[in-house]
Amino acid sequence: MLRLFWIVLGMLAIALGVLGIFLPLLPTTVFLLLAAFCFARSSPRLHDWLVGHPRLGPPITNWREYRAISQRAKLLAISTMAGVLAASVILGLGAWLVTLQALVLSAVAVFILTRPSPPVG
């Protein structure tokens, strides 16, 4: 029963991670890391598939081995956060909401930018 729970949670995390590739507010890598965690507890086959996947696996491996985020992922994340903040200002959201959003996004940006980049090749 517990094994099924971890598999279902892992599949849900993969679905959210893949959606995060296309939707700017969903963090892809976080969900992929959660999926790897779930599959490590439930299915070695699914875990190996995810970590070995040519598109989904590298961010997981970079984080596990180096606690690193690629330059491309950093650029995409920071650009997306700036775009979301700009959209909030353009849409005329309340000043308190934009300020709160700016504070949270700034903290996330600092975290992202202070992570090392993985070694090349």
Buried (B, 14 or more C-beta within 10 A) or exposed (E): EEEEEBBEBBBBBBEBBBEBEEEBEBBBBBBBBBBBBBBBBBBEEBBEEBBEEEEBBBBBBBBEEEEBBBEEBBEBBBEBBEEEBEEBEEEEBEEEEBEEBBEEBEEBBEEBEEBEBBEEE
